[in-house]
Amino acid sequence: GGVPRVDKGQAVKDAGGVGMIIINRPYGVTKSADAHVLPALDVSRCRWNKILAYMNSTSNPVATITFQGTIIGDKNAPVVAAFSSRGPSRASPGILKPDIIGPGTSMSCPHLSGVAALLKSAHPDWSPAAIKSAIMTTADTLNLDSSPILDERLLHADIFTIGAGHVNPSRANDPGLVYDTPFEDYLPYLCGLNYTNRQVGNLLQRRVNCSEVKSIPEAQLNYPSFSIFGLGSTPQTYTRTVTNVGDAISSYKVEVASPKGVIVEVEPSELNFSELNQKLTYQVTFSKTTSSSNIEVAEGFLKWTSNRHSVRSPIALVLA
């Protein structure tokens, strides 16, 4: 409720209580380090059900609160907080949101900003888009138990919860390939969102006439993820361009985990580079299958793998 937890404890103490069990809301298990006035314990809703069953099983229920020390290396870490922003993006559903998740609550933004600053220091010629790509395509999707990352209910965290995954700074420093987005690519993207000339001009800080611009679908922006909304009976094809920032001579083969109810075809299936900063382009076609009639949201990934690098792009699909 709206009463602070410490005040609840004071009410229990005033009534003669010697301890307190706090039950968290069903959607999460977030705990705060409150300065309680009496011994107190936070439990999840599922654990409370077990406590309640015990209380109802005996006429004299007894409980003891003992401190077992700080637990480190929790196999479920990292777990996505209930208040962490979720997708999809309302303004631009063709761009997957969130992009990435990071450690901390109020510190998650400074952590990611610090990672971006370190990458810029190590790679001064990288653009903001290249830095974002490096962070996203090297992110972790598994927890310390090598299982898919969970949300606060300890259920599978879907693609609109973790985006590309949990930031891995060491891997981001050597991504192999990056999806760079030139500044000029944003003009056809913004015009395609049906903003007015003035709104687009305010964003780009110059005069714009969208009637003279060949706009593009949102999902066509050279982004390190795919977010396809309204996939119907007609297949949708999008183009991506990757820049080689790894080994000068390298070969990447594609691996696809197709979302359920969708066929994903990539052409070509192999990218062969002969020099650094070389750019190569590929196309991805998404086709809905007849078995997807009961599916609304599906997720998968597309990954380019060499003998030293793995470049992963998440795929989110909302079917029509």
N, C-alpha and C positions, 0 to 999 in steps of 0.2 A: 504494500500500500504506500501511501504518501508519508507515513511516519518514519523518520530516520531509524536505522537499526539500533543505534546506541540508545535512543529514547525508548525503544521497545524493551531493551534490556533493563533500563532503569525502572520501567513499569513492572517488569517481572521481579526485580530485586525488591521494589517497594512492597510487592505483594507477598514477600517472603520466599521467593524463588532463589535457588542457588546456582542455576545454570539455565542455558537457553539453546534451543535448536532452531535455526532459521532455515526455512524451506525456500529455495529459489524458485523463480517462475519456470513454467514448463519449457520456454524457448531457450533457456540458457543456464549456465552454471558459473557465471562470473562471481568472483568473491573479492571483497574489498578488505583491506587491512584496517578495520575499525578498532578504535580504542574502547573496547567494551568494558562495562562496569562490573561484569561477572563473566565466568567462563561461558563461552559461546561457540557454536559450531554451525558452519554453513553446509547444507547438504543439497544435492540435486533432487528434483521431484521424484525420480525413479527410486532413489535411495530412501526418500521419505516414505514411500509406499511400503518399503520393507520394515521401517521403524514402526509405522502405524500398525502393520500386521502383528508385530511383536507386542505392541501395547495392548492390542485387542485380544491377545492370546493368554494373558495372565492378569490376575487381579492386583498384582503388585509389581508393575514394570519398573526396572531399575536401569539407569544409564550412567556411564562414566566417561568423562572427556579426558583424554590423555594426549599430550603433544608428542608426536613422533619425530619431530625435527623437520627441517626443510627438505622437500623432495626435489631432487634434480634428475634430469634424464628421464622425465616422464615419457613413456613410449608413445603416448598419444600426441605429443607436441610436434608441430604447432597445431593448435585448435583455433578456428576462426571465431572471434567474439560475436555475440548476438547483435551488437550495435555496429559491426563493420558494414560499410556501405555495400549494397547489393545491386546487381544489374537486373534487367537490361537497362540501357540508357534510354530515357524517354525522348531526349532531344535528337539522338542519332542512334537508333537501334542497330544500324548496320555496322557499328563499331563496338566491339566487345567491351563491356565494363563489368566488373573492375578489370583493369589491366593486370594488376599484380597485388599480392598481399605481402605484408612485411611485419617484423616483430614489434611489439609494443602497442600501446593505445594512443596516447598523446605523442609518443615518441616514434610511431611508425613513419610519419612523414619526415621528420629529421633523419631517421635511419636511411630511408630511400633517397633523400636529398644528398646525404653524405656519400652513398654508393655512387650516385650520378656524378658527384664532384670528383670522386676518386677515379672513375672511368674517364672523365674529361681530362684529368691530369695525366693519366697513362696514355690516352689517345687524343691529343689536342685537335686532331683533324676530324674527329667524329662530330656529327651534327646531333642536336637533341633527339631527333628521330632515331638515329643509329644507336644512341645510348639507351633509349627506351627499348629498342629492339633487342639489344644485347641482354638487358635485364629480363625481358619477357621470355625469350627463346631458350634461356638457360635455367629457368626457374624450376624449383622442386615441386612435384605433385604428390610425393609420398612423405609420410611422417617418419619419426625415428624408429617406428616398428616396421618400416617398409610397406606400410599399408596406405591406401588413399587418405588424404587429409580430411579431417572431420570438422563438423561445425560444433557449436556449443551444446547441442543435444546429443553429441557423440554419434551423429549420423553422417553419412557421406556428404561432404561439402560439394555442391554442384558447381558447374562452370560459371554461373552467375554469382557465386560466392567467392571463388578463389581466382577467377580469371585465368591467367597463364600459370599461376602457382605462387609459391613462396620464394622470395628473392634469394639467390645464391650468389653473393658478390664475387667469390673466387672464380666461378665458372663464367660469370658475366664479363670478366676481364679478357676472356679468350673465347668468344662465341663461335668463331669460324666464319659464319655468314651473318650479315645484318640486312634488315629491310629498311633502307633509307627512303625518306620521303622529302623530295625537294620542296622548297617553299612554294613554288609555283603550282604544285599539285593540289594545294589546299583551295585554290580559287574555284576550279570546276567542282570540287567536293562541296564547298560551302554554297555555291550557286545551286547545286543539286538538292540542297536542303530546303529550297524555296524561301530563303531569306531575301529581304529586299536589298537593292543595290546599296542603300545607306548602311544597313546592318553589316553587310559583307565588307563594305568600305571601312567601317569603324574597326572591324577586326583586323583588316590588313593595312590600315592607316594609309589608304590611297583611294582615289576614285575608281569605281567599279561599275561596269555595265554587263550584267549577267546575260542579257540578250545576245551579246557578242561572244559568249563563252560556251563551249561545248561541255555541258555538265556531265558528271559521272555518278553512277549509283554509289551509295555510301560504302558498300562492301568492295568497291573497286579501288579505294584508296590503298596505297602500298603499305599496308599495316601488317604487323607480325602475328595477326590472328584473323579468324574468319567468323563473322556473325551474320547469318543469313535468316532474314525474316520473311515469312510468307512463301516458303517454297511449295509450289503447287505441282501441277502435272507437267509444266514446262521446265526443263532443266535450266539452271543458271550457271554461267561461266564467268570466272574472274581471273585476272592476271596479277601476278606478283613478280617483282624484280629483286633479286638478292645480290649483295655485293660481297666479294671474297675479301675477308680481313684475316684469314687464317693462313694456311700454307699456300704458297704461290701455286704450286702444282698439286691439285687435289681433285678428288672425285667424290661426289655425293649421290647416294641412292635414296629414293623416297620410300618411306614407310607410312602407310595410312591405316588409322583405326577409324573406320567409317562409323558415323553416328547410326544408331538403330533406325532402320526404315529408310536409309539413304545410301545411295551408291556414290562414291567419290572417286573421280578419275583424274589423274595428274599426267600432264604431257609437257615436256618429256619426263620420263621416270628417272633419268640420271642427268646430273649436271657436272660437266668437266671443265675445270678452271686451269688456265695456263700461266696466270700472273696475279699479283696482288691488286686489289681494287677493281678487278674485272667484274662486270655486271652480266648476269644471265637472267633470262625471263622464263617463267613457266605458267601454264594455265591449269586451273582447277575447275572441273565441272561437277555440279551437285545435281543428282537426279533422285526424285522421290520414288520409292518402290510401292508396289500394290499392297505390301504387308504393313504399311505405316499408317493405316487409317485411324488407329487408336492412339497414335503417338502425337503429342503436342510439342514437346521440347526434347531434342536429342543432342548429344555431345560426343565429340571424338577429337582426333588430332591428326596432324600431318607433320612428319618429321623427316628432315634431310640428315643423313648420317654418312660420315666419312670414316677413315680409320682412326681419327683423333677427335672429331667433333660430332655433336648431336644438336640439331637446330629444330626445336619443337614449336609448332604453331597450334594453339587450341582451336577447335571448331565448335561453334554453337549454332544450332538450327532450330527455328520455330516454324513448324509445318503449317501450311494453310489447310 
